[in-house]
Amino acid sequence: MAPLVEVEHLEKRFGAIAAVNDVSFTVAAGEVLGVLGPNGAGKSTMMRIIAGSLAATSGVARICGHDTRAQPRAAKACLGYLPEGSPLYADMTPEGFLDFVAAARGLDAATRRGRVGEAIARLQLEDVLYRPIDTLSKGFKRRLGIAQALVHDPRVLILDEPTDGLDPIQKGAVRGLISELSADKAIIISTHLLEEVDSICHRAIFISAGKVAGGGTPRELHARAANHNAVSARVDAGEAKRTADLLRGLPNVASVDQKTEEGATYVVATPKDGAFIADAVAGALRAAGVDASSLTVETGSLDDVFTRLTRRGAGARP
């Protein structure tokens, strides 16, 4: 089955600056792709190009097989887009705005009523339907922006910071909705929240200086962290030095550190190349008679992966 989103060697230049620099990827139905990167990395510019609201300098973006430059109407008919900042018509009401968007999408009156009602229910907009959009909170404006992207039931969704401005409960609801919608849609989300990689993304790519600096599934990304499979042993303070010396002698242990958190002492062994050392650590402590009240194996910090990938790519900008 052909992917619903195809991006090939996409580039956007503003004078000497390559805001998007030779970016390529695909997204299939049933996938949520997360796009992460520091501010100014080129994420929103790239998403605007894919959505057809900004022309690329070179390269191709296709939505459901339609070239966004050569066949813009066909491509946009398959697409729901939430831009950065959720631009909305301030003097309209949410109900009027959603009806307007559905009409602009070519839905007949009966279909329009059903789709608008479904979008309102999904984004929990019932309490603000008849208020001017200008009076709504940032969170409600964001939810309305997502609703307009969904109202015509597109096969592809491009959502730029979909949970920005939402409280924790609203974030959870929107993440649940995105996961539900991903069953038969291709979804691209731009986010600066690393927890969204684990909660809703099937894959993620990191953008730095306009380039793809790396990517993979959440599991693959965690495995690239420096502390992947690190083992933290909680021990008595008096046993910390002996424990650290013992763990330093184990094969596949790269380093051993000691830390104190809330009055508790931990000895942390970090493996070489992400090797699994938990069994060796547990066996060594048991054989030496060290009483560890807990052993914790780290999955790996996405913050570490984000920092290393985006810092490494930062030199790529002209």
Secondary structure, 3 states (H helix, E strand, C coil): CCCCEEEEEEEEEECCEEEEEEEEEEECCCEEEEEECCCCCCHHHHHHHHHCCCCCCEEEEEECCEECCCCHHHHHHCEEEECCCCCCCCCCCHHHHHHHHHHHCCCCHHHHHHHHHHHHHHCCCHHHCCCCHHHCCHHHHHHHHHHHHHCCCCCEEEEECCCCCCCHHHHHHHHHHHHHHCCCCEEEEECCCCHHHHHHCCEEEEEECCEEEEEECHHHHHHCCCCCCCEEEEECHHHHHHHHHHHHCCCCEEEEEEEEECCEEEEEEEEHHHCCCHHHHHHHHHHHCCCCCEEEECCCCHHHHHHHHHHHHHHHCC
